[in-house]
């Protein structure tokens, strides 16, 4: 037989549940406020003690109300936080199972796609998905099997909330680890985010791709174009993360394609420059004097990336030379319309000059002794004294690449 104390506890539980069952929206909102304030951070044993071993009865009511009302945002934020107390409870794996049995994952994912709901509600939904994913591999697989990666990638790309996007990044990173069956799906989902209009989403996706690289191994060829395209971003933090990903990819089979693409960006076709101007304004000449066109931004970033990658690896440096990177850098240095292209190309070119004696000879021949000395003394500013004729000479200089690169490096290495 139960003791009088136990019977009293059960009676209180039944009164509480009846109060919930008969309450309308405002009253339920007050109940949720009290529950959150009193129980946040509690463990499974503590919750069971609070509910006289009947905590699951209240969780069932919360999930049932969620199923009925999530489309209409009725106390949605408080409801999700209350469910989160159960899902985050230490030793509370059974709460997660109970939540999943009513289709909890599908509901949370659907919330992300409802445009009329608040970003803070969607963020709370992502937090619950994090708790599910953290429960183990089979739970990560369940999220992925429910088209979760697609939903999360779409939300990351379209969300207006940096906080919500940050939570999605944490979740996608979790889904990409300890989940061998779906790691490639997560990786490709992140690639799909790269062409989006949100710089913050692009930055987060690039960061996660870098951290996943060792887990995934070889990168798909579909990654090449979107990564190189991000070099035309006007947001320096996006450019930086793109270069970090390029560094991580140098040990992969996509390296030749990436290097070839970088070198090609150093010499943008003139018609492409004009096209970008025409798309932006009816008076392209006026605009180009005011702000750089995207291909010039991309040219400058490619010049910078080439220098970074070359300094990371002698093998990469030699491959870039074989792909005519030196000529491309000279073209960029001669771009009088965009100082950033000149600066980054000059800095990268100086590395090749210092490392490969024959490059030094070629550049010196192209610049002449006086201008070459200015270049060596101050690669970040010397180009400001370059005139149009010198710029054209740089662009037209043909660099002869030795067939045998062996022994061509300087003694610096």
N, C-alpha and C positions, 0 to 999 in steps of 0.2 A: 504494500500500500504506500501511496505517496504521503509525505508529511504535510502538515498544515502549511508550512512555509512554501513547499513546492506547489501546493494547490493554489495558494494565493498568487504565486508568480504566474501560474498558468492562467488564472482568472484575469490578471492584469494584461497578459498578452492577448487574450480573447477580446477584452474591452478595447485594447488598442487597435486590433485588426478590424473590429466592427466599426470603430470610429473612422478608420481609413475607408472602409467599404461604403459608408454612408455619406462621406464628406464630398463636397463639391470642390471645384478647382481652387478657390481661395483658401479653403480650410486645408486642402492637401498641400498647398504651397507652404503653409505654416508648419505642417507636420514634417515636411522635407527639411525646412530650415532647422527645426529642432534636432532632427536626426543627424544632419550634417554637422551641426555644432557639437553634438554630444558624442559622436561616434567616429569622427575622422581619425584614421590611423590605428584603429583597433584591430586586434588579431581575430582569427576565427573563434578561438575559445572565448574571447571577451565578448564578441557579438552574440554568441550562443548564450552566454550567461545573461546578457542584456535582454534577450528575447526568450528566456526560459527554454532553451534548446529548440526554439522554433523560428530562428532567423530566416530560414529558407522560406517560411510562409510569407514573410514580408517581402523578401526578394522576388518571390513569384508574383506578388501584387504589383511591385514596381515594374517588372518586365512586361506584365500584362498591360499596364497603363501605357508603357512606352509603345507597345505594338499598336495600340488604339489611337495614340495622340501625336506620334512623332511628326506626322505630316503637317500638323497645325501649330507646332511650337508651343504647346501648352505646358508651361513650367519645364520646358525641355532641359535647360541647363541644370536646374536643381535635380531633376530626375536622373540625368546622366551622372552627376556628381554623387548622388546617393547610391546608384548602382556601382560606381567606381569604388566606394567604400568597401563593398562586398568583394569585388574582383581583386582589389589590392590587399585584402586582409592576409596576413601571414598565415600559412597552413590552411588557406581557404580555397584550395584547388576545386573542391566540390561546388563552390559557388560559380566558378567559371564554367564548369560542366553544365550546371543548371541553366546558366544564362545562354549557353550555346544551344541547348536542347530546344529552346523556343525560337531559334533562328536569330539570335542576337547579333552575330557577325553581319548577316545580310542587312539587318536594320541599320546598323552603324554605317555600313558602306553606302546604303541608300541615302542616308542623311547627308553625306558629303556631296551628293549630286543634286540636292534640292536647292535651287537658286534663291528661294524666298526665305530660307533660314539664315540666322545670324552666323557670322564667322566664329563667334565664341562658342556657339553650340556645336559647330562642326569640329572645332578644336577639341572640345570635350569628348566628342565621338572618337577622334583619333587617339586620345589618351586611353580610352577604353580598349581600343584595338591594340595599343602597345601592351597593355596588361595581358591581353589574350596571347599575343605573340611571345611575350616573355615567359609564358607557362611551358614552352617547349616546342620541339620540332613539329609534332603533329598538329599543333595549334597554328603554327606558321603556315603549314601546308593547307590547312582549312581556309585561312584567309586568302591565300593565293588561288585555291580552287574555286573560291567564290568571286573570282575576277577582281580581287582586291587590289592587285598591282595596277591594273588599268584605272580603277576608281581613284586610287591614291595619286597616281601620276597626273591624272586630269585635274584633281583638286590642287595639287602642288603648283601646276602651271597656271591656274586661273584664280587662285585665292588672292584676296586683297590684304590679308593679315600676315605679317611677317612672323608673328608668334605661331600661328597655325601652320604656316609653311615649315617652320622649324620643327614642330612636332611630327609632321609628315616625314621630314628627313630622318628623324630618329627612328621612326617606324620602318621606313624602307631599308635603312641600314640594318635594322634588326632582322628583317625578312630576308636580307641578302646573306646573312651569316647563319651557319648551322642549319641550312635549309638547301641541301645539295640538289634536290629535285627541281627547285624553282629559282635557283640563284641566277640563271641566265635570263629568266623571265623578268626578274627584278632589274637586272642590268639593262636590258633592252627597254624596260619601262622608263628608266632614268634617261636613256638616250632620247626617247620620245619627248621628254620635257625640254631638251636643249633649244629647239627652235621657237619656244613660246615667247610671249611678249614681256614676261616678268623677269627683270634682271636678277632679282633676289632668288627666284626659283631656279634660274640658270646657274647661279653661283652654288646653291645648295646641291643641285643635281651633279655638277662637276665635282664638288668635294666628295660626294658619296661614291661616284664612279672611281675616284682615286683610291678611296679606302677599300673598295670592293675588288680592285684589280688583281691582287694576289689571290683572292678567293676564286675569281672567275677564270684566271689564266689568260688564254688568248682572247683578244677583243675582236668582235665582228667587224667586217669591212664597212658596214653601214655607219660606223662611228666616225669615220674620217671626215666626211663632208660637214656634218653639224659642228664638230669641234673646231675645224678650220673657219667655219662661218662665224663663230663667236669671237674671232679675233677682230671683227669689225665693230664690236660693241663699243659704245662710247663710255661704258662703265669700266673703269680700270680694274675693279675687283673681279669682274667677269673675265677680263683678259688674263689676269693673274692666275685664276683657277684653271683656265683653259691651258695655259702654259704648264701648270703643275701636272695636269693630266697628260699632256704631251710627254713630259719627262717620264711619267710612269709607264707610258706605252712604248718607250724606246727599246724595251727588252722583248717586245711582242712582234708578231709577224706583220702587223700593219705599219711598222716603222718605215719601210720604203715609200709607201703610199703617202704617209704623213709628211715625210721630208720632201718628196716631190711636190706635194701640194703647197708646202711652205715656200719653196723656192719660186714656184709659179706666182705666188702672191706678191713677190717683189717687183714684178714687171706687169702691172695691170694694163690690159688693152686700153688704148685711148678712147675707143668708142664706149667702153664700159664706164669710164669716168664721166663722159658726157651724159650717158644714160642716167646715172645717179643724179646728176645735176638737174636734168630735165624733169625727173620724177618729183623733185622737191620744190621747184619753183618755175615760173614762166620765164624768169630771167636768170639762167644758170650762171652767167658770167658774174653777176652781182653776188650771188650766193657763195660761189666758190672763193671769192675774195674774203668773205666773212667767216665761213666755217668750212672745215675739211669735209670732202665727200667720204663716204664709207670705205671705198676701196683704198683711200690713202690712210685711213685709220687702220685698216687691215694690213696694209703694206708695212706700216710702222711696227705693228704688233708682230708681224711675221719676222721682220728684221731683228727685233728683240728676242723672239723665241729661238731663232737660228743661233744667235750668240750664246744663249743660255744652254741649248742642247749641245752645241759644239764644245763648250767648256766642260760639260759633264762627261763627255766621252770622245776620245781621239778617233775611234772608229766612226762615230757619227759625224765628226768634223770632216773626215776624209770622204765619207759618202756625200756630204753636202757639197764638197768641192767638185766631186765627179758629176754632180747634178747642176753645175754652173752657178752655185750660190754666190761665188765671188763676183761674177758679172752682175747678178741680181742686186747684190748689196751696193755695187757702184751705181746702178740705175737709181736705187732708192736714195743714195747720197745726193744724186743730182736732181732730186725732186724739189725744185725751188718753191713749189706751191705748198709744201707741207714740211715744216721744220722738224716735227717729231720723226718723220721717216728718215730725214737726214741724220738726226742725232742717233737714233737707235742703230741705223745701218752703219754709221761711222764707228760706233763703239764695237759692234760685232765684227766689222771689217778689221779693226785694229787687232782683235784677237787672232784672226787668221794671218795677218801680216807678221805678228810676233811669233807665231807658231810654225809657219811654213815660209822658208826663205824665198822660194820662187814666187809666192804670192806678194811678198814685199817688193820684189823686183818688178812685177807686173803693175802694181799700184803706183809705185814710184815713177814708172815710165808714163803712166796715164796722167798723173798729177803734175809731174815736173818737180825738180828738187825743192823749189821754194814752198810750193803749196803742200808737197809731201811732208816737209818738216813741220809745217803748221799742223798738219793732220796728226803727226806723231806726238807733237807737244801738247795738243789740246783737242782730242777727238770729239769732245762735246760741244765745241764752239767754232772750230776752224771753218766749217762750211758756211758760216755767215759772211765770209769774205769771198765766196765763190760767185763768179759771174755766169751768165747764160752760156757763153761759149765753153767754159770749163765744164759746166754741167752736161752739156751735149757731148763733149769729148769723153766724159766718164761713161755715159750711157752707151756710147758706140765702141768702147774699148773691148776688144776680143781677148779673152784670157785663155792662153794655151794650157791645157791640163796635162801634166806629165802622165805617160801611160803607167809608169811604175811609181807609185806613191811611196814605196819603201825608202826610208832614209831621208825623206824630204822634210821631215819635221825639224824644227830647231832643237838645240840642245837644252831648251827650257824644261822639257819633260824628263 
